[in-house]
Amino acid sequence: MSEENEKASLEFAGIKFTGGKMFAIITALTTLVGGLYGGFEIYKDYMDMKEQIQSYVAPDLTGFQEQLSVMEEKLKSAEDSVIEARDYTRDIKNDLKTDIDRLEGVVDDISSRVKSVQTESRDAITTSEKVVRELIDLADQRFENKRDRVEQNTDQAMKELEERLDTKVQMALDNPLAD
């Protein structure tokens, strides 16, 4: 039995190593070598990354800056056009309101004159006066209809103008680089 123990053992520097100890030492040595190799690879990757970071040069963004300046100018131009169109529309609306108010005043004046004439001559109403009264009523009704149409047309035109302006502004905002 001592021969078997001697075969499975190794003596080095006066220390005797048996099979289990040799296996543990070999395992420890390979683990140490693997750890050193892994550490070396990590250090190498670190140095490569450090070199890349130090040699990094920021890209030239002047082209983007110029494009942004052009877009800002176009957007400002579109904004000025919208403001000008809005002011023009407001002026038209105010002028139409003034004209309608003036016409209403004229109609009210004519109505009051007609009423005063009617009260003065109630007793002497003739056939021709009835015709005149009907003509006045018809003219008043036509005027009211025309005024309503003018208001509707004005409102419709303003809505269409606002929609077109909104569409143009939205198009300019959606694609500011388009001409």
C-alpha positions as CSV (number, residue, x, y, z in Angstrom):
1,M,0.0,0.0,0.0
2,S,2.8,2.4,0.5
3,E,3.8,1.9,-3.1
4,E,0.4,3.1,-4.2
5,N,0.7,6.2,-2.0
6,E,4.1,6.9,-3.4
7,K,2.9,6.6,-7.0
8,A,0.1,9.1,-6.4
9,S,2.3,11.6,-4.6
10,L,4.9,14.1,-5.7
11,E,7.6,15.7,-3.7
12,F,8.7,19.2,-4.5
13,A,11.1,21.3,-2.4
14,G,10.7,18.9,0.5
15,I,6.9,19.1,0.4
16,K,5.0,16.0,-0.5
17,F,1.9,16.4,-2.7
18,T,-0.7,13.7,-3.0
19,G,-3.3,13.4,-5.8
20,G,-6.0,15.5,-4.2
21,K,-3.6,18.3,-3.3
22,M,-2.1,18.3,-6.8
23,F,-5.6,18.6,-8.2
24,A,-6.4,21.5,-5.9
25,I,-3.1,23.2,-6.8
26,I,-3.6,22.7,-10.5
27,T,-7.1,24.0,-10.2
28,A,-5.9,27.1,-8.2
29,L,-3.2,27.8,-10.7
30,T,-5.5,27.6,-13.7
31,T,-8.0,29.8,-12.0
32,L,-5.2,32.3,-11.2
33,V,-4.0,32.2,-14.8
34,G,-7.6,32.6,-16.2
35,G,-8.2,35.5,-13.8
36,L,-5.0,37.2,-14.8
37,Y,-5.9,36.7,-18.5
38,G,-9.4,38.2,-18.0
39,G,-7.9,41.1,-16.1
40,F,-5.5,41.7,-18.9
41,E,-8.3,41.7,-21.5
42,I,-10.4,44.2,-19.4
43,Y,-7.3,46.4,-19.0
44,K,-6.7,46.2,-22.8
45,D,-10.3,47.1,-23.6
46,Y,-10.1,50.0,-21.1
47,M,-7.0,51.4,-22.8
48,D,-8.5,51.0,-26.3
49,M,-11.7,52.8,-25.1
50,K,-9.6,55.5,-23.4
51,E,-7.7,56.1,-26.7
52,Q,-10.9,56.3,-28.7
53,I,-12.4,58.8,-26.2
54,Q,-9.3,61.0,-26.3
55,S,-9.2,61.0,-30.1
56,Y,-12.9,61.8,-30.4
57,V,-13.7,65.0,-32.4
58,A,-17.1,66.5,-32.3
59,P,-18.9,66.6,-35.7
60,D,-19.3,69.8,-37.6
61,L,-22.9,71.1,-37.2
62,T,-22.6,74.4,-39.1
63,G,-24.8,72.9,-41.9
64,F,-27.6,72.2,-39.4
65,Q,-27.2,75.7,-38.0
66,E,-27.6,77.2,-41.4
67,Q,-30.7,75.1,-42.1
68,L,-32.2,76.2,-38.8
69,S,-31.5,79.8,-39.7
70,V,-33.3,79.4,-43.0
71,M,-36.2,77.7,-41.3
72,E,-36.5,80.4,-38.8
73,E,-36.6,83.1,-41.5
74,K,-39.3,81.2,-43.4
75,L,-41.3,80.7,-40.3
76,K,-41.0,84.4,-39.4
77,S,-42.1,85.3,-43.0
78,A,-45.1,83.0,-42.7
79,E,-46.0,84.4,-39.3
80,D,-45.8,88.0,-40.7
81,S,-48.1,87.0,-43.6
82,V,-50.6,85.4,-41.2
83,I,-50.6,88.6,-39.0
84,E,-51.0,90.8,-42.1
85,A,-53.9,88.7,-43.4
86,R,-55.6,88.6,-40.0
87,D,-55.4,92.4,-39.7
88,Y,-56.7,92.8,-43.3
89,T,-59.6,90.5,-42.5
90,R,-60.4,92.4,-39.3
91,D,-60.4,95.7,-41.2
92,I,-62.9,94.2,-43.8
93,K,-65.1,92.9,-41.0
94,N,-65.1,96.3,-39.2
95,D,-65.9,98.1,-42.4
96,L,-68.8,95.8,-43.2
97,K,-70.1,96.2,-39.7
98,T,-69.9,100.0,-40.1
99,D,-71.7,99.8,-43.4
100,I,-74.4,97.6,-42.0
101,D,-74.9,99.8,-39.0
102,R,-75.2,102.9,-41.3
103,L,-77.8,101.1,-43.5
104,E,-79.8,100.0,-40.4
105,G,-79.8,103.7,-39.3
106,V,-81.1,104.7,-42.8
107,V,-83.8,102.0,-42.6
108,D,-84.8,103.1,-39.1
109,D,-85.0,106.7,-40.3
110,I,-87.2,105.8,-43.3
111,S,-89.3,103.6,-41.1
112,S,-89.9,106.4,-38.6
113,R,-90.8,108.8,-41.4
114,V,-93.2,106.2,-42.9
115,K,-94.8,105.7,-39.5
116,S,-95.2,109.4,-38.9
117,V,-96.8,109.8,-42.4
118,Q,-99.0,106.9,-41.6
119,T,-100.2,108.4,-38.3
120,E,-100.9,111.8,-40.0
121,S,-102.9,110.3,-42.8
122,R,-104.7,107.4,-41.3
123,D,-108.1,108.7,-42.1
124,A,-107.2,109.4,-45.8
125,I,-105.7,106.1,-46.9
126,T,-106.2,105.6,-50.6
127,T,-105.4,102.7,-52.9
128,S,-102.2,104.3,-54.0
129,E,-101.0,104.8,-50.4
130,K,-101.7,101.1,-49.7
131,V,-99.5,100.3,-52.7
132,V,-96.8,102.6,-51.5
133,R,-97.0,101.0,-48.0
134,E,-96.7,97.5,-49.6
135,L,-93.8,98.7,-51.7
136,I,-92.1,100.0,-48.6
137,D,-92.7,96.8,-46.7
138,L,-91.4,94.8,-49.7
139,A,-88.3,97.1,-50.0
140,D,-87.8,96.8,-46.2
141,Q,-88.0,93.0,-46.5
142,R,-85.6,92.9,-49.5
143,F,-83.2,95.1,-47.6
144,E,-83.3,92.8,-44.6
145,N,-82.8,89.8,-46.8
146,K,-79.8,91.4,-48.5
147,R,-78.3,92.5,-45.2
148,D,-78.7,88.9,-43.9
149,R,-77.0,87.6,-47.1
150,V,-74.2,90.1,-46.8
151,E,-73.6,89.1,-43.2
152,Q,-73.7,85.4,-44.1
153,N,-71.4,85.9,-47.1
154,T,-69.0,87.9,-44.9
155,D,-69.0,85.3,-42.2
156,Q,-68.5,82.5,-44.8
157,A,-65.6,84.5,-46.5
158,M,-63.9,85.1,-43.2
159,K,-64.2,81.4,-42.2
160,E,-62.8,80.3,-45.6
161,L,-59.9,82.9,-45.2
162,E,-59.2,81.7,-41.7
163,E,-59.2,78.0,-42.9
164,R,-56.8,78.8,-45.7
165,L,-54.5,80.7,-43.4
166,D,-54.6,77.9,-40.9
167,T,-53.9,75.4,-43.6
168,K,-50.9,77.4,-44.9
169,V,-49.6,78.0,-41.4
170,Q,-50.0,74.3,-40.6
171,M,-48.2,73.3,-43.8
172,A,-45.4,75.7,-43.0
173,L,-45.1,74.3,-39.5
174,D,-45.3,70.7,-40.7
175,N,-42.7,71.1,-43.4
176,P,-40.7,74.3,-42.8
177,L,-38.1,73.4,-45.5
178,A,-40.7,73.3,-48.3
179,D,-40.8,76.4,-50.5
